[in-house]
């Protein structure tokens, strides 16, 4: 599938600095605890997480039952960043333990990114639904690409904390800095700085970064 263009957004893109705080909040405390317990150096310890499955499933249930429309705009951004990562982890957690790559979960008919990943606020979504329809085509915040993690070694590292509406600016900036400073994932200078080798995310989503300046 082609990446949806920003001009396909149904409304003007929101900027975090201008987003209001009026509205309901959502508690990501369970996800915070799971990340701190089972993520180290950007990697998930799936064997240990499987032993904490009840808590993980409880968090997924809270995402499924959330009244997303009632959340404040900043809360919605934090909600979908956390939800993307949790649903991606769920894909891997639901697979056989010997899974070599998340790409192996794709079929001839459906890429894993387009397969149903779970339910958010009563709506069944895929990872692509969340990335494009809930994040990219709503927010003029290219740093979000450093915050959502596709369970692949080439992706930015998974944070060991949950995104919080009160801390979003600092959290997203720190994830972007960590990603771009990682020479194996973000940006590597070669030939004495004359050549920069960049993540393909910057190519795929060039318009997102250009639009945001």
C-alpha positions in Angstrom: 0.0 0.0 0.0 1.1 3.5 -0.6 1.7 5.8 2.4 -1.3 8.2 2.7 -0.3 11.7 1.8 -0.7 14.5 4.4 -3.1 16.3 2.1 -5.5 13.4 2.6 -6.0 14.5 6.2 -9.7 15.2 6.9 -8.8 18.3 8.9 -5.9 20.7 9.4 -3.1 18.9 11.3 -2.8 19.7 15.0 0.4 20.9 16.7 1.1 19.7 20.2 2.1 23.2 21.3 -1.4 24.4 20.4 -3.4 21.3 21.6 -5.8 22.0 24.4 -5.9 20.1 27.6 -9.6 20.2 28.1 -11.2 16.8 28.2 -10.9 13.4 29.9 -7.6 11.7 30.9 -6.6 8.1 30.4 -4.5 6.0 32.8 -1.6 4.3 31.2 -0.1 3.2 34.5 -0.5 -0.5 33.7 1.5 -0.1 30.5 4.1 2.0 32.3 4.6 -0.8 34.8 4.8 -3.5 32.1 7.4 -1.5 30.0 9.6 -0.8 33.1 9.5 -4.5 34.0 10.0 -6.1 30.6 11.8 -3.6 28.3 15.6 -3.0 28.5 17.8 -1.3 25.9 14.8 -0.9 23.6 14.1 -4.7 23.6 11.1 -6.6 25.0 11.7 -9.7 27.1 8.8 -11.6 25.7 9.4 -14.7 27.8 9.0 -12.7 31.0 6.1 -10.7 29.5 4.2 -13.9 28.8 4.2 -14.6 32.5 2.6 -11.2 33.0 0.0 -11.8 30.4 -3.0 -11.0 32.7 -1.7 -7.5 33.3 -1.0 -7.0 29.6 -4.4 -8.3 28.6 -6.0 -6.0 31.2 -4.3 -3.0 29.6 -5.5 -4.0 26.1 -9.0 -4.3 27.5 -8.8 -0.8 28.9 -7.7 0.5 25.4 -10.6 -1.4 23.8 -13.2 0.1 26.2 -11.8 3.7 26.2 -14.0 6.6 25.3 -11.4 8.1 22.9 -13.6 10.9 21.7 -13.9 12.2 25.3 -10.1 12.5 25.7 -8.4 15.8 25.6 -6.3 16.2 22.3 -3.0 15.7 24.1 -4.4 12.6 25.8 -5.5 11.3 22.4 -1.9 11.6 21.1 -0.5 9.8 24.1 -3.3 7.2 23.8 -2.5 6.3 20.2 1.3 6.3 20.7 1.0 3.9 23.6 -1.7 1.9 21.8 0.4 1.4 18.6 3.2 0.0 20.7 1.0 -2.2 22.8 -0.8 -3.7 19.8 2.5 -4.3 18.0 3.8 -6.2 21.1 0.5 -8.1 21.2 1.1 -9.4 17.6 4.4 -10.8 18.7 3.1 -12.1 22.0 0.3 -14.0 20.3 2.7 -15.7 17.8 4.7 -18.8 18.5 7.7 -18.2 20.7 10.1 -19.1 17.9 8.9 -16.3 15.7 11.9 -14.9 13.8 10.5 -11.7 12.5 7.2 -9.9 12.8 7.1 -9.9 9.0 6.6 -13.6 9.1 3.1 -12.9 10.5 2.1 -11.5 7.1 0.1 -13.6 4.7 -0.1 -13.6 0.9 -3.3 -11.6 1.2 -2.5 -9.2 4.1 0.7 -7.6 5.4 0.9 -7.7 9.2 0.6 -3.9 9.2 -2.8 -4.2 7.7 -4.0 -7.2 9.7 -6.5 -6.6 12.6 -4.3 -5.8 15.6 -6.9 -5.1 18.3 -9.6 -2.8 19.4 -9.3 0.8 20.4 -12.3 2.6 21.8 -14.6 0.0 20.3 -13.0 0.1 16.8 -11.1 -2.8 15.4 -7.8 -1.4 13.9 -4.6 -2.4 12.2 -1.2 -1.0 13.0 -1.4 1.0 9.8 -4.8 2.4 10.9 -3.2 3.8 14.0 -0.1 5.1 12.4 -1.8 6.9 9.5 -5.4 7.6 10.4 -5.0 8.3 14.2 -1.5 9.8 14.2 0.1 11.0 10.9 -3.1 12.5 9.4 -4.1 14.2 12.7 -0.8 15.5 14.1 1.9 17.7 12.6 4.4 16.0 14.9 7.1 14.1 12.9 8.7 13.0 16.1 5.9 10.5 16.5 7.9 8.3 14.1 10.6 7.9 16.8 7.9 6.9 19.3 6.0 4.1 17.5 7.9 0.9 17.2 7.3 -1.9 14.8 9.0 -4.8 16.6 11.9 -4.8 14.1 15.6 -4.2 14.8 15.7 -1.4 12.2 12.9 0.6 14.0 13.6 3.1 16.8 14.0 1.5 20.2 10.9 0.9 22.3 10.8 3.3 25.3 10.8 1.8 28.7 8.0 4.2 29.8 4.5 5.0 28.7 3.8 8.3 26.9 2.0 10.8 29.1 0.0 13.8 28.0 1.8 16.0 30.6 5.3 15.0 29.4 4.8 14.6 25.7 7.1 17.3 24.4 10.0 16.1 26.5 9.3 12.4 25.9 8.9 12.7 22.1 12.0 14.9 21.9 14.0 12.4 23.9 12.9 9.5 21.6 13.8 11.4 18.5 17.2 12.3 19.9 17.9 8.7 20.9 16.8 7.4 17.5 18.7 9.9 15.4 21.9 9.6 17.5 21.9 5.8 17.1 24.2 5.2 14.1 22.6 1.8 13.4 19.1 3.1 13.3 18.9 6.9 12.7 21.8 8.8 11.3 25.4 7.9 10.7 28.1 10.2 9.3 30.6 8.8 6.9 33.7 10.0 5.0 34.5 12.5 7.6 31.0 13.9 7.8 30.7 14.4 4.0 28.0 11.7 3.7 25.1 11.0 6.0 23.4 7.6 6.0 19.8 8.1 7.2 17.0 5.8 8.3 14.6 4.9 5.6 11.8 6.3 7.8 13.1 9.7 6.8 12.6 8.8 3.2 9.3 7.1 3.5 7.8 10.0 5.5 9.8 12.8 4.0 6.7 15.0 3.6 5.9 14.7 7.4 9.3 16.2 8.3 9.2 18.8 5.5 5.7 19.9 6.4 6.7 20.4 10.0 9.7 22.4 9.1 
